[in-house]
Amino acid sequence: MSYRRLIFAAVAILVLFTLLASGCSRKVVRPTPGPQPPGLGGPSAGGPVMEQDLQVVQANLKPVYFNYDQYILSPEALAAVQYNAEILRRAPQMAVLLEGHCDERGTAEYNLALGERRARSVAEYLTTLGVANRISTVSYGSELPVDPGHNEEAWAKNRRVHMRVSN
């Protein structure tokens, strides 16, 4: 009788171990051309956008930085827009607002115009990359600095286009 219990216990442990081992198998990670934020492309794709989806996309978008007194996209800026385009193509139901910003140097009128040109250059490149989202632009000039400092490091952070997504 104890021999049967021993065999039964061994089989039960073997079955339990097999179930645990198969449930903890390694995840297969397949490389993708860009990030795949959770919640996108699922059942809600094409339907209403969930607040959680907006937050995930917003958190993954990178600012696009510009050189002093420039609105032409540098190689680094092109890479940032390409990265963002990959995310936005996965969420075509979201609208995108491109906010152009400048550093504090220059007149208010000049910075507003430069911020608009920066936002438009990003919008044009996004369109060539196949982003079909509803895209709009706005310029804040130097009115909303991300870094209030008065040096080159702060100014470099403020010369940017920030992307904001919405329904």
C-alpha positions as CSV (number, residue, x, y, z in Angstrom):
1,M,0.0,0.0,0.0
2,S,2.8,2.5,0.8
3,Y,4.4,1.6,-2.6
4,R,1.3,2.7,-4.4
5,R,1.2,5.9,-2.4
6,L,4.8,6.6,-3.2
7,I,4.2,6.1,-6.9
8,F,1.0,8.2,-6.8
9,A,2.9,11.0,-5.0
10,A,5.7,10.8,-7.5
11,V,3.3,11.0,-10.4
12,A,1.4,13.9,-8.8
13,I,4.6,15.8,-8.2
14,L,5.7,15.1,-11.8
15,V,2.3,16.4,-13.2
16,L,2.4,19.4,-10.9
17,F,6.0,20.2,-11.9
18,T,5.1,19.8,-15.6
19,L,2.1,22.2,-15.3
20,L,4.2,24.8,-13.4
21,A,7.1,24.5,-15.9
22,S,4.8,24.8,-18.9
23,G,3.0,27.8,-17.4
24,C,6.3,29.6,-16.9
25,S,7.7,29.2,-20.3
26,R,9.9,31.9,-21.8
27,K,8.2,34.7,-23.6
28,V,8.9,34.9,-27.2
29,V,10.1,38.5,-28.0
30,R,9.9,39.4,-31.6
31,P,11.7,42.5,-32.7
32,T,9.5,45.2,-34.1
33,P,10.4,48.3,-36.1
34,G,9.2,50.6,-33.3
35,P,7.5,50.5,-29.9
36,Q,4.2,48.9,-29.4
37,P,2.4,50.7,-26.6
38,P,-0.1,48.4,-24.8
39,G,-3.7,49.0,-25.5
40,L,-3.3,50.0,-29.1
41,G,-4.4,48.0,-32.1
42,G,-6.7,45.9,-29.9
43,P,-10.4,45.6,-29.8
44,S,-10.8,49.4,-29.5
45,A,-8.8,50.1,-32.6
46,G,-10.9,52.3,-34.9
47,G,-13.4,52.9,-32.1
48,P,-13.4,55.3,-29.2
49,V,-10.0,56.0,-27.6
50,M,-9.6,55.0,-24.0
51,E,-8.0,57.5,-21.6
52,Q,-5.4,54.9,-20.8
53,D,-4.5,54.6,-24.5
54,L,-4.0,58.3,-24.7
55,Q,-1.8,58.3,-21.7
56,V,0.4,55.4,-23.0
57,V,0.8,57.1,-26.4
58,Q,1.6,60.5,-24.8
59,A,4.2,59.0,-22.5
60,N,6.0,57.3,-25.4
61,L,6.2,60.3,-27.7
62,K,9.6,62.1,-27.8
63,P,10.0,65.9,-28.2
64,V,11.6,67.0,-31.4
65,Y,14.6,69.4,-30.8
66,F,15.9,72.1,-33.1
67,N,19.1,74.0,-33.5
68,Y,19.2,77.7,-32.8
69,D,17.1,79.9,-35.1
70,Q,16.2,76.8,-37.3
71,Y,13.1,75.0,-38.3
72,I,14.8,72.5,-40.6
73,L,14.9,69.0,-39.1
74,S,18.4,67.8,-38.1
75,P,19.3,64.1,-38.3
76,E,18.4,63.8,-34.6
77,A,15.1,65.5,-35.1
78,L,14.3,63.3,-38.2
79,A,15.0,60.2,-36.0
80,A,12.7,61.5,-33.3
81,V,9.9,62.2,-35.8
82,Q,10.3,58.7,-37.3
83,Y,10.1,57.2,-33.8
84,N,6.9,59.1,-33.1
85,A,5.4,58.3,-36.5
86,E,5.7,54.6,-35.7
87,I,3.7,55.1,-32.5
88,L,1.1,57.4,-34.2
89,R,0.5,55.0,-37.1
90,R,-0.5,52.4,-34.5
91,A,-3.1,54.8,-33.2
92,P,-4.8,56.4,-36.3
93,Q,-7.9,57.3,-34.4
94,M,-6.0,59.9,-32.2
95,A,-5.6,63.5,-33.1
96,V,-2.2,65.1,-32.8
97,L,-1.4,68.7,-31.8
98,L,2.1,69.8,-32.7
99,E,3.2,72.6,-30.3
100,G,6.1,74.7,-31.6
101,H,8.4,76.3,-29.0
102,C,11.4,78.6,-29.0
103,D,14.0,79.8,-26.6
104,E,13.7,83.2,-25.1
105,R,16.0,85.0,-27.6
106,G,14.3,87.0,-30.3
107,T,11.1,89.0,-30.3
108,A,7.8,87.6,-29.3
109,E,6.5,87.9,-32.9
110,Y,9.6,86.3,-34.4
111,N,9.4,83.4,-31.9
112,L,5.7,82.8,-32.6
113,A,6.5,82.6,-36.3
114,L,9.5,80.3,-35.8
115,G,7.5,78.0,-33.5
116,E,4.8,77.7,-36.2
117,R,7.4,76.9,-38.9
118,R,8.9,74.2,-36.6
119,A,5.5,72.7,-36.0
120,R,4.7,72.7,-39.7
121,S,8.0,71.1,-40.6
122,V,7.2,68.2,-38.2
123,A,3.7,68.0,-39.6
124,E,4.9,67.8,-43.2
125,Y,7.4,65.1,-42.3
126,L,4.8,63.1,-40.4
127,T,2.6,63.2,-43.4
128,T,5.4,61.9,-45.7
129,L,5.9,59.0,-43.2
130,G,2.3,57.9,-43.6
131,V,0.8,59.3,-40.4
132,A,-2.9,59.7,-41.2
133,N,-3.9,61.2,-37.9
134,R,-5.7,64.5,-37.7
135,I,-2.7,66.8,-37.3
136,S,-2.9,70.5,-36.2
137,T,-0.3,72.9,-35.2
138,V,0.1,75.8,-32.7
139,S,3.0,78.0,-31.7
140,Y,3.7,79.1,-28.2
141,G,6.9,80.9,-29.1
142,S,8.9,81.4,-26.0
143,E,5.9,81.5,-23.7
144,L,6.0,78.0,-22.3
145,P,9.7,77.1,-21.6
146,V,10.4,73.6,-20.3
147,D,13.5,74.9,-18.7
148,P,13.4,78.5,-17.2
149,G,17.2,78.8,-17.3
150,H,19.0,81.5,-19.2
151,N,21.9,79.5,-20.7
152,E,22.6,77.4,-23.7
153,E,21.5,74.2,-22.0
154,A,18.1,75.6,-21.1
155,W,17.7,77.2,-24.5
156,A,18.4,73.9,-26.3
157,K,15.7,72.2,-24.3
158,N,13.2,74.9,-25.1
159,R,13.7,74.8,-28.9
160,R,11.3,72.0,-29.6
161,V,8.0,70.6,-31.0
162,H,6.0,68.8,-28.4
163,M,3.3,66.4,-29.6
164,R,0.0,66.1,-27.7
165,V,-2.5,63.4,-28.5
166,S,-6.3,63.6,-28.0
167,N,-9.6,62.0,-29.1
